[in-house]
Amino acid sequence: MTEPTNADGDTRGPLAPAPTPGPARRRTVAAVLADLRAVDGALYAAVAATPTPTLDRALRRLSHAADRSKVSLGIAAALALGGDRQRRAALVGVGAVAVASAATNLLGKHLVHRARPDREAARVTVDRYVPMPASASFPSGHTAAAVAFATAVGVVLPEAAVPLGALASAVGYSRVHTGVHYPGDVAAGAVLGIASAAAALAAAPRQPNTFTAW
């Protein structure tokens, strides 16, 4: 028994099986990802090719200072010497950093095995160099931790939100400027940092009969 045909002789009709959208959808997704990688690489190359001798040393030092969240933990230590709100901000800030670090290193970098940029090929000036990490590039752990800390502390202490947000943005950019991350790694780290801050804030016990900015 043959399948019914239309006037043009093909078998598509009400009795024919529906076309499978899977392969076409996968091709579309692959094409979009390829385009995003191309844009990501172009942005990285543009930063590498832009001479900024005045900024190079400062951003290199900032990137190095953000190793193991030293900047955020130092701010948390200073906040802990203040009043109740400051101590609470320090607590949730450190908790957010812990969540972001775990999510980045135990989950993100193992799911997406993206190679680090080739900064020699991109001709990143050696004046910007910091040690190239051996871990996967995606997402940026420095950015995730800095954004997590800034977001969590900024919720408890709104007056600190803008300066800490600016600091976290500078940390994220410094990782591209020094050549160890693509911009896409930093963007993903920022999203992960916000999610980590939300988790830390949700887990932190609330103080009864005490006004906070929550």
C-alpha positions as CSV (number, residue, x, y, z in Angstrom):
1,M,0.0,0.0,0.0
2,T,1.5,3.4,-1.0
3,E,1.0,6.7,0.7
4,P,-1.5,9.1,-0.8
5,T,0.1,11.7,-3.1
6,N,-1.0,15.1,-4.1
7,A,-1.2,16.5,-7.7
8,D,2.6,17.2,-7.7
9,G,3.4,13.6,-6.7
10,D,4.7,14.2,-3.1
11,T,3.5,12.4,-0.1
12,R,2.9,15.4,2.2
13,G,-0.7,15.6,3.2
14,P,-3.1,15.0,6.1
15,L,-2.0,11.4,6.4
16,A,1.8,12.1,6.1
17,P,3.9,12.3,9.3
18,A,4.6,15.8,10.5
19,P,8.1,17.0,9.8
20,T,10.5,16.8,12.7
21,P,11.5,20.3,13.8
22,G,14.5,19.0,15.9
23,P,17.3,19.2,13.3
24,A,16.3,22.6,12.0
25,R,16.0,24.0,15.5
26,R,19.4,22.6,16.4
27,R,20.9,24.2,13.4
28,T,19.3,27.5,14.3
29,V,20.6,27.4,17.8
30,A,24.1,26.4,16.6
31,A,24.1,29.3,14.2
32,V,23.0,31.8,16.9
33,L,25.7,30.5,19.2
34,A,28.3,30.8,16.5
35,D,27.3,34.4,15.9
36,L,27.4,35.2,19.6
37,R,30.9,33.6,19.8
38,A,32.0,35.8,16.9
39,V,30.7,38.9,18.6
40,D,32.3,37.9,21.9
41,G,35.7,37.4,20.1
42,A,35.4,40.7,18.3
43,L,34.7,42.6,21.5
44,Y,37.7,40.8,23.2
45,A,39.9,41.7,20.2
46,A,38.7,45.4,20.3
47,V,39.6,45.7,24.0
48,A,43.0,44.1,23.3
49,A,43.7,46.4,20.4
50,T,42.8,49.6,22.2
51,P,45.9,51.3,23.8
52,T,45.1,52.4,27.4
53,P,48.5,52.8,29.1
54,T,47.1,54.9,31.9
55,L,44.6,52.2,32.8
56,D,46.7,49.2,32.3
57,R,48.5,49.2,35.6
58,A,45.5,50.1,37.7
59,L,43.3,47.4,36.1
60,R,46.0,44.8,36.4
61,R,46.3,45.5,40.1
62,L,42.6,45.5,40.6
63,S,42.3,42.1,38.8
64,H,45.0,40.7,41.0
65,A,43.5,42.1,44.2
66,A,40.2,40.4,43.3
67,D,41.9,37.0,43.4
68,R,40.1,34.8,46.0
69,S,37.7,37.7,46.6
70,K,40.3,39.5,48.7
71,V,38.7,42.9,48.0
72,S,35.2,41.8,48.9
73,L,36.3,40.0,52.0
74,G,38.3,43.1,53.1
75,I,35.2,45.3,52.7
76,A,33.2,42.7,54.7
77,A,35.7,42.8,57.5
78,A,35.4,46.6,57.7
79,L,31.6,46.4,57.7
80,A,31.7,43.8,60.5
81,L,33.2,46.5,62.8
82,G,30.1,48.6,62.3
83,G,26.5,48.4,63.7
84,D,23.9,45.7,63.3
85,R,23.0,46.5,59.7
86,Q,26.7,46.7,58.6
87,R,27.4,43.3,60.3
88,R,24.3,41.8,58.7
89,A,25.5,43.2,55.3
90,A,28.9,41.6,55.8
91,L,27.3,38.3,56.7
92,V,25.1,38.0,53.6
93,G,27.9,39.4,51.4
94,V,30.3,36.7,52.5
95,G,27.5,34.1,52.1
96,A,26.8,35.4,48.5
97,V,30.5,35.1,47.7
98,A,30.6,31.5,49.0
99,V,27.6,30.6,46.9
100,A,29.0,32.3,43.8
101,S,32.4,30.6,44.1
102,A,30.8,27.2,44.6
103,A,28.4,27.6,41.7
104,T,31.2,28.8,39.4
105,N,33.9,26.3,40.3
106,L,31.8,23.2,41.0
107,L,29.1,23.7,38.4
108,G,29.7,26.3,35.7
109,K,33.2,25.6,34.7
110,H,32.5,21.8,34.6
111,L,29.5,22.2,32.4
112,V,31.0,24.6,29.9
113,H,34.6,23.7,29.1
114,R,35.5,26.9,27.3
115,A,39.2,27.5,26.6
116,R,40.8,30.6,27.9
117,P,41.5,33.4,25.3
118,D,44.8,33.3,23.4
119,R,46.0,36.7,24.5
120,E,49.3,36.4,22.6
121,A,47.4,35.9,19.4
122,A,45.2,38.9,20.3
123,R,48.3,40.9,21.0
124,V,47.3,41.9,24.5
125,T,50.1,44.1,25.8
126,V,52.3,42.5,28.4
127,D,51.8,45.5,30.7
128,R,48.3,44.1,31.3
129,Y,49.3,40.6,32.1
130,V,48.1,38.7,35.2
131,P,48.7,35.0,35.7
132,M,46.5,33.0,33.2
133,P,44.3,30.6,35.3
134,A,44.3,26.9,34.5
135,S,40.6,26.6,34.9
136,A,38.0,26.9,32.2
137,S,37.1,30.4,31.0
138,F,33.3,30.3,31.4
139,P,32.0,31.8,33.6
140,S,34.2,34.5,35.2
141,G,34.5,33.5,38.9
142,H,36.0,36.9,39.8
143,T,33.0,38.7,38.3
144,A,30.5,36.3,39.9
145,A,31.9,36.8,43.4
146,A,32.2,40.6,43.1
147,V,28.7,41.0,41.7
148,A,27.3,38.6,44.3
149,F,28.9,40.6,47.1
150,A,27.8,44.0,45.7
151,T,24.3,42.8,45.2
152,A,23.8,41.2,48.6
153,V,25.4,44.0,50.5
154,G,23.5,46.6,48.4
155,V,20.2,45.2,49.4
156,V,21.0,45.4,53.1
157,L,22.8,48.7,52.8
158,P,21.4,50.7,49.8
159,E,23.9,53.5,50.3
160,A,26.6,51.1,49.4
161,A,24.9,49.7,46.3
162,V,26.4,52.2,43.8
163,P,30.0,52.2,44.9
164,L,30.1,48.4,45.3
165,G,28.3,48.0,41.9
166,A,30.9,50.2,40.3
167,L,33.7,48.2,41.9
168,A,32.2,44.9,40.7
169,S,31.9,46.3,37.2
170,A,35.5,47.4,37.2
171,V,36.5,43.9,38.4
172,G,34.6,42.3,35.6
173,Y,36.1,44.6,33.0
174,S,39.6,44.1,34.4
175,R,39.3,40.4,33.6
176,V,38.7,41.2,29.9
177,H,41.3,44.0,29.9
178,T,44.0,41.7,31.3
179,G,43.2,39.1,28.6
180,V,42.1,36.2,30.8
181,H,38.4,36.3,29.9
182,Y,36.0,36.9,27.1
183,P,33.3,39.5,27.6
184,G,30.7,36.7,27.5
185,D,32.4,35.0,30.4
186,V,32.0,38.2,32.4
187,A,28.4,38.7,31.5
188,A,27.6,35.1,32.6
189,G,29.5,35.6,35.8
190,A,27.4,38.7,36.5
191,V,24.2,36.8,36.1
192,L,25.5,34.0,38.3
193,G,26.5,36.6,40.9
194,I,23.0,38.1,41.0
195,A,21.5,34.7,41.4
196,S,24.0,33.8,44.2
197,A,23.1,37.0,46.0
198,A,19.4,36.2,45.8
199,A,20.1,32.7,47.2
200,A,22.2,34.1,50.1
201,L,19.6,36.7,51.0
202,A,16.8,34.1,50.9
203,A,18.8,31.8,53.2
204,A,19.8,34.5,55.7
205,P,17.7,34.7,58.9
206,R,15.6,37.9,59.2
207,Q,15.9,39.9,62.4
208,P,12.4,40.4,64.0
209,N,11.3,43.9,65.0
210,T,14.3,45.5,63.2
211,F,13.9,47.7,60.2
212,T,16.1,46.8,57.3
213,A,16.2,47.7,53.7
214,W,14.9,44.3,52.7
